[in-house]
Amino acid sequence: MKKTIRYIGGIVTAAALAAAAAWWLSLPAPEDQHRCMAMIEQQRCAQLSVGTLSMPLISNIDDRDTTRPYRNFDTWTPAYTDTIYTPAVWVNRWALLPSCHGSLATPIARPIYGGDSIATALHLRRELALYEDMLHYYRGDEEGGYTLKRNIDEQRRETANLKYYLRVHGVQDEGYHDITRYYRRQDRQLQRLLSLQRDTKRQTAIITQRISILRKALANLSGAKFTTQARYEAIVKEGKQRQRYPLHAVAERSRQGYLLLQRTDSITPDSARAVSMVAWPRMLDEEALVTTYRDLYARHVIRDNRLNISRRLGIAPIGPLPAGYTGYWLSRQDNGSVTAGYWVKGRRQGEGLIFCPDSVELWGRFNADTLCYGISRHRTDWYRGDMDRRGRPHGHGTLCYDGCRTYCGSWKAGHREGFGYQTGLNTALQAGEWEAGNYRGERLTYTSDRIYGIDISRFQHEKGKKKFGIDWQRLRISHLGTSSRKRINGHVDYPISFMYIKATEGISIRNRYYAADYRQARSHNIHVGSYHFFSTTTPGAAQARHFLRHARLSKGDLPPVLDIEPSTAQIKRMGGPEALWREVRAWLRVVRQRSGVAPVLYISQMFVNTYLPYAPDVRSNHPVWIARYGEYKPDVRLAYWQLCADGRVNGIRGEVDINVFNGYKDEFRLFLEQNCIR
């Protein structure tokens, strides 16, 4: 009897153990498999040790890194620049018992460094070259080359250009918010550079030490030890949301090829289902991962590295794409290009990569086999934004090129089209309309918020033998002329905020209406100034004295103006541009000594392009008033812009020159404080 009981008990125990083993080794039902899986985000940093010395390595150096990454490099903090995604499975750590406690198993990622000695030496030589460049960058002790001081000077100029643009524009101007964001980024970059400059001594000491470590490692590769530091996060789909949980490494099983991680709080999510350590490798099912973590899995499968396509896409099938295929695929075309990505029924969907023989790389987001957004890279140039189905910029996007230039704005079929702005180190800011890749200029929107003014002479009083007065009570701008297309918001009915009146010309001509118009303008609280029409036949100093004898220069008046409108023939008869500027400088010097302020130059856009480069001192020390009757604002720093000569003003008979101040109320107030006669 006892023998029978023992026999039956043995059978029951064996059956129980067999059932437990079967449960332990079994997989959940297909509809529950997604609950067993997660994605691991690993942010990694390589470390090099030689003897007792160690240093972090920059893990993402390759042949294309020629854009001086050390400008933003913090030599104290390890750079977690290598981010990868690996699939993972929730696991029970003890056999036959539910013992997950937030544990995940994931395949061991390939180390950043180590393994192939030739590849390792190549990486270390690149790293050494980079640090040697960094040392020169901080010290600036060699002729030529790029240095921190030069970088700061260029950054200051670009930041100053952006700041000036924002001063003379407002939130109502197209692109103002985009340029504001860009200015803030550039200002933060400037502050970082200034911080580096204050810390140059410490930085150079660290760089010198790291150069020494790298040279020792290259001299004896077998004595160099490479390790990888990593930070881990689990990305888990819970319902329609994704949650992130910080992890720490528990154990690395090199023989079995997996890394065991655990949540820092040791809690398994309610939605997760754990499997045994034996069964977990069979849970890395591609289709289930794609269904749950399509975008992250695409980053795991497809990496932006043309040197290692086969390794990066090792789990994707290679060859001609079968009809109606769904899944990841890598195909090589007859022209040498490589296409990789995810297909749904034979059509590209989601993220994908295209590598071309001419070193062009394109990462894109596809929808129904149509490229709608992407990032393309060609050597050191890259573009990010909307694209057409041929991979050309189309829509809105940002292009960085020539190492230091940026264009952000609208595109059409690969060309800049519509509104955009271009800027960069040692590059003037160009914000406005583009057409077929060429900059046309800034098209203003005319509203009542802008500051408008007029300039008058005897021609506003005389038409042939007829003479007219000015009705000062009715003065309002009612029309902005017809010489060009203008974008007007609302009805044109603008007050006159400033006025310039012609006083003299040459050494003998006077405006007989000047004194009366001057008194009326001041009595009607209009900011008023006087201008002189320059003659090419008389000395500049004599013209200045004639102007000062007859013009009113009262406290609070706008700065005096020199109107320069010579023809090419007149300048030639004077003796050329040098002779012209000699007389202009004489006029400016005499008037400035008497008035105490820098006079304004009234010139045309043609004069700016042809003759102003001969006098950089005048351009930098005197405000400019440009006459340009096109549809775009002059592409130069200016105080006023004369936008038309055929405007209309209530209270004045005939056509009137209409001007707009380069800025809004705050900038105009600042201009008056700094430039008016005291």
Secondary structure in CASP SS format (residue, H / E / C, confidence):
PFRMAT SS
TARGET T0000
AUTHOR 0000-0000-0000
METHOD secondary structure of the structure
MODEL  1
M C 1.00
K H 1.00
K H 1.00
T H 1.00
I H 1.00
R H 1.00
Y H 1.00
I H 1.00
G H 1.00
G H 1.00
I H 1.00
V H 1.00
T H 1.00
A H 1.00
A H 1.00
A H 1.00
L H 1.00
A H 1.00
A H 1.00
A H 1.00
A H 1.00
A H 1.00
W H 1.00
W H 1.00
L H 1.00
S C 1.00
L C 1.00
P C 1.00
A C 1.00
P H 1.00
E H 1.00
D H 1.00
Q H 1.00
H H 1.00
R H 1.00
C H 1.00
M E 1.00
A E 1.00
M E 1.00
I E 1.00
E E 1.00
Q E 1.00
Q E 1.00
R E 1.00
C E 1.00
A E 1.00
Q E 1.00
L E 1.00
S E 1.00
V E 1.00
G C 1.00
T C 1.00
L E 1.00
S E 1.00
M E 1.00
P E 1.00
L E 1.00
I C 1.00
S C 1.00
N C 1.00
I C 1.00
D C 1.00
D C 1.00
R C 1.00
D C 1.00
T C 1.00
T C 1.00
R C 1.00
P H 1.00
Y H 1.00
R H 1.00
N H 1.00
F C 1.00
D C 1.00
T C 1.00
W C 1.00
T C 1.00
P C 1.00
A C 1.00
Y C 1.00
T C 1.00
D E 1.00
T E 1.00
I E 1.00
Y E 1.00
T E 1.00
P E 1.00
A E 1.00
V E 1.00
W E 1.00
V E 1.00
N E 1.00
R C 1.00
W C 1.00
A C 1.00
L C 1.00
L C 1.00
P C 1.00
S C 1.00
C C 1.00
H C 1.00
G C 1.00
S E 1.00
L E 1.00
A E 1.00
T E 1.00
P E 1.00
I C 1.00
A C 1.00
R C 1.00
P C 1.00
I C 1.00
Y C 1.00
G C 1.00
G C 1.00
D C 1.00
S H 1.00
I H 1.00
A H 1.00
T H 1.00
A H 1.00
L H 1.00
H H 1.00
L H 1.00
R H 1.00
R H 1.00
E H 1.00
L H 1.00
A H 1.00
L H 1.00
Y H 1.00
E H 1.00
D H 1.00
M H 1.00
L H 1.00
H H 1.00
Y H 1.00
Y H 1.00
R H 1.00
G C 1.00
D C 1.00
E C 1.00
E C 1.00
G C 1.00
G C 1.00
Y C 1.00
T C 1.00
L H 1.00
K H 1.00
R H 1.00
N H 1.00
I H 1.00
D H 1.00
E H 1.00
Q H 1.00
R H 1.00
R H 1.00
E H 1.00
T H 1.00
A H 1.00
N H 1.00
L H 1.00
K H 1.00
Y H 1.00
Y H 1.00
L H 1.00
R H 1.00
V C 1.00
H C 1.00
G C 1.00
V C 1.00
Q C 1.00
D C 1.00
E C 1.00
G C 1.00
Y H 1.00
H H 1.00
D H 1.00
I H 1.00
T H 1.00
R H 1.00
Y H 1.00
Y H 1.00
R H 1.00
R H 1.00
Q H 1.00
D H 1.00
R H 1.00
Q H 1.00
L H 1.00
Q H 1.00
R H 1.00
L H 1.00
L H 1.00
S H 1.00
L H 1.00
Q H 1.00
R H 1.00
D C 1.00
T H 1.00
K H 1.00
R H 1.00
Q H 1.00
T H 1.00
A H 1.00
I H 1.00
I H 1.00
T H 1.00
Q H 1.00
R H 1.00
I H 1.00
S H 1.00
I H 1.00
L H 1.00
R H 1.00
K H 1.00
A H 1.00
L H 1.00
A H 1.00
N C 1.00
L H 1.00
S H 1.00
G H 1.00
A E 1.00
K E 1.00
F E 1.00
T E 1.00
T E 1.00
Q E 1.00
A E 1.00
R E 1.00
Y E 1.00
E E 1.00
A E 1.00
I E 1.00
V E 1.00
K E 1.00
E E 1.00
G C 1.00
K C 1.00
Q E 1.00
R E 1.00
Q E 1.00
R E 1.00
Y E 1.00
P E 1.00
L E 1.00
H E 1.00
A E 1.00
V E 1.00
A E 1.00
E E 1.00
R E 1.00
S C 1.00
R C 1.00
Q C 1.00
G C 1.00
Y E 1.00
L E 1.00
L E 1.00
L E 1.00
Q E 1.00
R E 1.00
T C 1.00
D C 1.00
S C 1.00
I C 1.00
T C 1.00
P C 1.00
D C 1.00
S C 1.00
A C 1.00
R C 1.00
A C 1.00
V E 1.00
S E 1.00
M C 1.00
V C 1.00
A C 1.00
W H 1.00
P H 1.00
R H 1.00
M H 1.00
L C 1.00
D C 1.00
E H 1.00
E H 1.00
A H 1.00
L H 1.00
V H 1.00
T H 1.00
T H 1.00
Y C 1.00
R H 1.00
D H 1.00
L H 1.00
Y H 1.00
A H 1.00
R H 1.00
H H 1.00
V H 1.00
I C 1.00
R C 1.00
D C 1.00
N C 1.00
R H 1.00
L H 1.00
N H 1.00
I H 1.00
S H 1.00
R H 1.00
R H 1.00
L C 1.00
G C 1.00
I C 1.00
A C 1.00
P C 1.00
I E 1.00
G C 1.00
P C 1.00
L C 1.00
P C 1.00
A C 1.00
G C 1.00
Y C 1.00
T C 1.00
G E 1.00
Y E 1.00
W E 1.00
L E 1.00
S E 1.00
R E 1.00
Q C 1.00
D C 1.00
N C 1.00
G C 1.00
S C 1.00
V E 1.00
T E 1.00
A E 1.00
G E 1.00
Y E 1.00
W E 1.00
V E 1.00
K C 1.00
G C 1.00
R E 1.00
R E 1.00
Q E 1.00
G E 1.00
E E 1.00
G E 1.00
L E 1.00
I E 1.00
F E 1.00
C C 1.00
P C 1.00
D C 1.00
S C 1.00
V E 1.00
E E 1.00
L E 1.00
W E 1.00
G E 1.00
R E 1.00
F E 1.00
N E 1.00
A C 1.00
D C 1.00
T E 1.00
L E 1.00
C E 1.00
Y E 1.00
G E 1.00
I E 1.00
S E 1.00
R E 1.00
H E 1.00
R C 1.00
T C 1.00
D E 1.00
W E 1.00
Y E 1.00
R E 1.00
G E 1.00
D E 1.00
M E 1.00
D C 1.00
R C 1.00
R C 1.00
G C 1.00
R C 1.00
P E 1.00
H E 1.00
G E 1.00
H E 1.00
G E 1.00
T E 1.00
L E 1.00
C E 1.00
Y E 1.00
D C 1.00
G C 1.00
C C 1.00
R E 1.00
T E 1.00
Y E 1.00
C E 1.00
G E 1.00
S E 1.00
W E 1.00
K E 1.00
A C 1.00
G C 1.00
H E 1.00
R E 1.00
E E 1.00
G E 1.00
F E 1.00
G E 1.00
Y E 1.00
Q E 1.00
T E 1.00
G E 1.00
L C 1.00
N C 1.00
T E 1.00
A E 1.00
L E 1.00
Q E 1.00
A E 1.00
G E 1.00
E E 1.00
W E 1.00
E E 1.00
A C 1.00
G C 1.00
N E 1.00
Y E 1.00
R E 1.00
G E 1.00
E E 1.00
R C 1.00
L C 1.00
T E 1.00
Y E 1.00
T C 1.00
S C 1.00
D C 1.00
R C 1.00
I C 1.00
Y E 1.00
G E 1.00
I E 1.00
D E 1.00
I E 1.00
S C 1.00
R H 1.00
F H 1.00
Q H 1.00
H C 1.00
E E 1.00
K E 1.00
G C 1.00
K C 1.00
K E 1.00
K E 1.00
F C 1.00
G C 1.00
I C 1.00
D C 1.00
W H 1.00
Q H 1.00
R H 1.00
L C 1.00
R E 1.00
I E 1.00
S E 1.00
H E 1.00
L C 1.00
G C 1.00
T C 1.00
S C 1.00
S C 1.00
R C 1.00
K C 1.00
R E 1.00
I E 1.00
N C 1.00
G C 1.00
H C 1.00
V C 1.00
D C 1.00
Y E 1.00
P C 1.00
I C 1.00
S C 1.00
F E 1.00
M E 1.00
Y E 1.00
I E 1.00
K E 1.00
A E 1.00
T E 1.00
E E 1.00
G C 1.00
I C 1.00
S C 1.00
I E 1.00
R E 1.00
N C 1.00
R C 1.00
Y C 1.00
Y H 1.00
A H 1.00
A H 1.00
D H 1.00
Y H 1.00
R H 1.00
Q H 1.00
A H 1.00
R H 1.00
S H 1.00
H C 1.00
N C 1.00
I C 1.00
H E 1.00
V E 1.00
G E 1.00
S E 1.00
Y E 1.00
H E 1.00
F E 1.00
F C 1.00
S C 1.00
T C 1.00
T C 1.00
T C 1.00
P C 1.00
G H 1.00
A H 1.00
A H 1.00
Q H 1.00
A H 1.00
R H 1.00
H H 1.00
F H 1.00
L H 1.00
R H 1.00
H H 1.00
A C 1.00
R C 1.00
L C 1.00
S C 1.00
K C 1.00
G C 1.00
D C 1.00
L C 1.00
P C 1.00
P C 1.00
V E 1.00
L E 1.00
D E 1.00
I C 1.00
E C 1.00
P C 1.00
S C 1.00
T H 1.00
A H 1.00
Q H 1.00
I H 1.00
K H 1.00
R H 1.00
M H 1.00
G C 1.00
G C 1.00
P H 1.00
E H 1.00
A H 1.00
L H 1.00
W H 1.00
R H 1.00
E H 1.00
V H 1.00
R H 1.00
A H 1.00
W H 1.00
L H 1.00
R H 1.00
V H 1.00
V H 1.00
R H 1.00
Q H 1.00
R H 1.00
S H 1.00
G C 1.00
V C 1.00
A C 1.00
P C 1.00
V E 1.00
L E 1.00
Y E 1.00
I E 1.00
S E 1.00
Q H 1.00
M H 1.00
F H 1.00
V H 1.00
N H 1.00
T H 1.00
Y C 1.00
L H 1.00
P H 1.00
Y H 1.00
A C 1.00
P H 1.00
D H 1.00
V H 1.00
R H 1.00
S H 1.00
N H 1.00
H C 1.00
P C 1.00
V E 1.00
W E 1.00
I E 1.00
A E 1.00
R C 1.00
Y C 1.00
G C 1.00
E C 1.00
Y C 1.00
K E 1.00
P C 1.00
D C 1.00
V C 1.00
R C 1.00
L C 1.00
A C 1.00
Y E 1.00
W E 1.00
Q E 1.00
L E 1.00
C E 1.00
A E 1.00
D E 1.00
G E 1.00
R E 1.00
V E 1.00
N E 1.00
G C 1.00
I C 1.00
R C 1.00
G C 1.00
E C 1.00
V E 1.00
D E 1.00
I E 1.00
N E 1.00
V E 1.00
F E 1.00
N C 1.00
G C 1.00
Y C 1.00
K H 1.00
D H 1.00
E H 1.00
F H 1.00
R H 1.00
L H 1.00
F H 1.00
L H 1.00
E H 1.00
Q H 1.00
N H 1.00
C C 1.00
I C 1.00
R C 1.00
END
